[in-house]
């Protein structure tokens, strides 16, 4: 990675550029589709709201990305921040919604694009019908990510001491987090109609298997790299892990975006802008060493992940507005940042007292 940028705003240079280009494209798309100034401004506004939605939902994504990136080599860091972000922006915000419609409707990719352009209401209907398995898969994967952070017997920094210290002790029991997730899957499946319950369980189990396969594959790949060079740790395995993680974070935002507009191209522009800010935040967190400076910031992110995973489960039963999801995650991260600042101040005061 390049040398740290002196100005915080410097990290967001490309995000600002993409924002400008994206909003211009949104305005052009609005004019072409409506032919009116009010229609153009409406599309412009939706693009901006979608970008804010994506940013608010992805604070925790950026922190978890930074946590993994700090252990990767500069080469793999750069690969993730270039190729990885292209996969995230174009793969998850454009290809993924098309792929869902291709599978759900049994049509070809070209037909799916035509459907998105000519019959957006039908496209939106198919996407919403696919929400149940998507929420089950993504919620399970994210739940495993969050639980793995807390069920760690080597974890010695605790934000919520009375809770996290006890959870860490249970980490010596092999597979305890898997058992917890399976229990939750069975519980939620009992609350769903029989037809939906089967779909939910299958998708959730696939989410669990995906997490375990990524963990195993990452361990094998990174172990083989370590035998070649100790400096190669955190390579391809970590890259794959981050890509699947980003995909799981994106499910909620992509589905939720259809509540604002049924136009796939407007959604791609708005969420693409937001994804660039996630990239910028990730780079800033890594280069400035913010995770080390604020000791509870990671904890806030992983609590937010756990809450998001539960919300995705609950959304199979009830609709929960995305603004609640976004504000909840941002609130937890803000609280963990405030706790970190308080801790740093106390340490400085104790250090000053020791010197006097």
N, C-alpha and C positions, 0 to 999 in steps of 0.2 A: 504494500500500500504506500501511497505517497506520504510525504511529510505532513504533519498536522497543519491544518489551515489556521492562520492567526485569528481570523474573524469567524464567529459563530455563523453569521449570515453567509459566509463563504461556502459552508457545507451545503447550503440550499440553493446554490447558483443554478444547477441543472433542474432542480425542482421548479424554480421560478420560470425558467425558460419553457419547460414542458407545460406549466400552468398557462402561460401566455398563448403558446401554440394551441393547446387543447381548447381553451376558451374561444379562441378565434375560430377553430374548426367547428366548435359547438354552435357559434353564431351563424356560420355559413350553412351548417346542416339545418339549423332552425329556419333560416330564410328560404332555403331550397324546399323544405318540407311544408312550410306554412305560407310563405310569401307575404307575411305581415311583420311589422315591427314588434308588435306585442308577442307574436308567436316566437320570433327570434329571441326576444328578451326572456321568454319563459324557458326555452331550451338552454340558453346561456345560464340562467339561474339554476336549473336542474343539474347541469354539469358541475356548478360550484358546490351545490348542496351534496352531491354524490362524492365529490372530492373530500369535503369535510367529514362526511360519514365514514369514508374509508380510513381517513387519518385517525378519527376518534376510536374506530374499532381496532386499529393496528398499532397503538402505542406499545401494547404488550408484545406484539409481534417483533417490533424493532428491538426491544430490550432482549428478548430471547435470541434473536438473530445475533445480536452483539455478544451475548454470552457464549455462543458457539463459535463465532468468528474470531474471538480473541485468542482461541487455542489453535487456530488454523494458520498455516504458513502464508506469507504475503502473496504467493502465487495463487493459492486457492481462495484467499480472501478476494483478490481481484477478479478471479473467475466467477465467484458468486455475485459480486457487485456489478458485473457486466452481463455475462450470459445468464446468471441466475435471475437477475431482475428482468431481463427480456422474457424469460420463461414465465415469470410471475405476472408481468403486465400483459403480454400477448397470449400466453398459454391459459392463464386462469381467468382473465377478464374477457377474452374473445373466444378462444378455442373451447374452453371448458363449457360455457353455456351452449355452444353449438353442438358439442359432443353429447350433452344430455339430451337434446332434442333429437339428434341422430339416433340414439339408442332407444329413447322412449317412443318416438313416432315411427321408428323403422324406416327412415328415409336416408338419402345420401347427404353428404356434407354440402354440396351445391344447393340441393333442395332446401336444406336447413337455412342457408343464407338467404335464399329467395323468400322463404317463409318469414324470416325475421324482418325482411325489407318490405314485403307486400302485405303480410297478415300478422302484424305484431301482437294483436290480441290473442290469436291462437298460439303464437310462440310463447307468450307470457303464461297462458293456461297450462301448457305442457311443462314449463319450468316449475310452476307452483305445484303441479301434481307430483313432480319428482322431489319435492322438498323433504318428504318423510325419510327416504333412504339416505339423502345427502346429510340431513341433520344427524341421523343415527351414526353414519360413518365418521363424519367430521367431529361430532361431539365425543365419540369414543376415543378417537386418536388424540384429541386435545386433552381429554381427561387423563389418559396415560402419560402424556407429556408433563402435565401438572403434578400428578401423583408421584412420578418418578423423581421429581425434584425434591419433594418432601420426604418420601420414603427412602432416605439415604442415611445409613448409620454413620457415615463420615461427615455429615453436615453438622457443623458446630456453631454456625451463626444463625440465630433464631430471632425473627421479628416478633411473632406472637409466641413468647417463650413457653407458656404453660401448654399450648397445643402442639407446637412444632417439636419440642423436646420429646414428647410422648410418642408422636408419630415416628420420629427418627429411631426410637427404641424398637418399634415394631418392624423396622426395615430389615432386621436380622432374619425375619421369617420369610423364606423364599416364596415369591409369587403372591404376596399379600395384596399388592395393588391390583393384580390381575383378578384375584378373587373378589375384591371390592367392586371392580368395574362389572364383572359378570353378574354379581348380585344386583347391581343397579339396573343392568340391562333386563334381567328377569322381572324386576319390580315394575319398570316402565312398560314392559310388554304386557303385563297383566292389566294395565290401565287403558290399553288400546283395544279397538275392535279386533276380532280374530284375524281378519284378512290383513289389517295393518300391522298387527303384532308379529306375524311371520316375516313381513318385509323389514320391520324394524330390527328384529333379532338377527336376520341374515346380514343386513347392512352393518350393524354394530359389530358383529363378529368379524366381518371383513376389515372394519376399521382397527380392531384389536390385532388381527393377524398382520395387517399392514405395518402397524407400529412395531410389532415384534420382529417382522422380517427386515424392516429398515434398521433396527437396532443390531440384529445379527449380521446383516450385510455390511453395515458400517463398521462393526467390530472386526469382521474378517478382512475387509479392504484396508482399514487403517492399521491392523496388525501386520498385514503383509507389507505395507509401506514402511512400517517401523523397522522391519527386518532389513529393508534396503537402506534406510536412512532414518535416524531418530528425528531429524528435522522435518520429516515428511508427515508427521502426525496431523490429524484433523484434515485429511484430504478429501478423496472422493466420497467416502462414507458420510462424512459430515455434510458435504455438499448435497447428497441425496436426502439426508435427514432434513435439512433446511428447506429443500424444495417441497417435500411432502408436508412439512409443517406450514409453509406459506399457503399451500393449497387448502389445508384444513381451516386456516384463518380466513381464507377468501370465500369459503362456502357461504357464510352468513351474509357477507356484504353483497355478493353477487345476487343471491336470492332476494335479499331485502331491497335491492335497487329496483326491482320490478314493481315495488309499491309506489315508486315515484314516476317511473316511465316504462313503457313497454318496448321502447326503441333500443335494440341491442347496441347500436353504434354510439348513442348518447351515453349508455351505461359504460361502454368501453372507454370513452373519453374521460368521464368523471372519475371512475375507479382507477384508470391509468394515471391520472394526475395524483391521486392520493397515494398510489403505490410508489411514486417517485419521492414523495416526502418521507415514506417509510425507509426507503433506501438512504436518503440523506441523514435521517435520524440515526440509522444503524452505523453509518460511517463516523458520525460525530461521537457516538457513544464509545466506539472502539478506539478511535484516535485520541480522544480526550481522557480515556480511562475513567469514564463517569461511573461505570459499574463498581470499580474498586473504591472510588471516592465516596459514593453513596451506598453503604453496605446493605440497605434494605430494599433497594430499588428492584432487584431481581425478585425478591419475595413478593412485592406488590404485583409484578407482572405475572408470576405464576399463580397467585391467588385469582387474578383477573382471568387467567386461562381456565382455571377450574370453574369459576362462575360462568364463563362463556360456554363451557362444555355442558354444564347443567342446564343453562338457558336453551341450548340447542336441543337437548332432550325434551324440555318442557314445551318447546315450540311444536313438537309433534302432537301435543294435546291442545295448546292454546297459542294464539298469536301474541307475541311480545314485541312491541315497537323497537326498531333497531337503535333509536336514540337512547333508550334505557340501557341497552347492551353497551353502547359506546360510552355513555356517561358513567356507568358503573365501573368499567375497566379503567377509564381515565381517573376516576375518583380514587380508586384503590392505589393506583400508581402515584398520584399526587400525595396521598396520605403516607405512602412508604417513603417518598422523597422528603416530606416534612419530618418524619421520624428519623431519617438518616441525618438531616441537617441538625436536629436536636442532639443526636448522639455525637456528632462531630464537635458541636459547641461544648458539650459536657467534657469531652476528651481534652479539648483545648484548655478549658478552665482547670481541669485536674492537673494538666501538664504545667500550667502557669503557677498553680499553688505548690507543686512539687519543687519548682525552682526557687520559690521565695522562702 
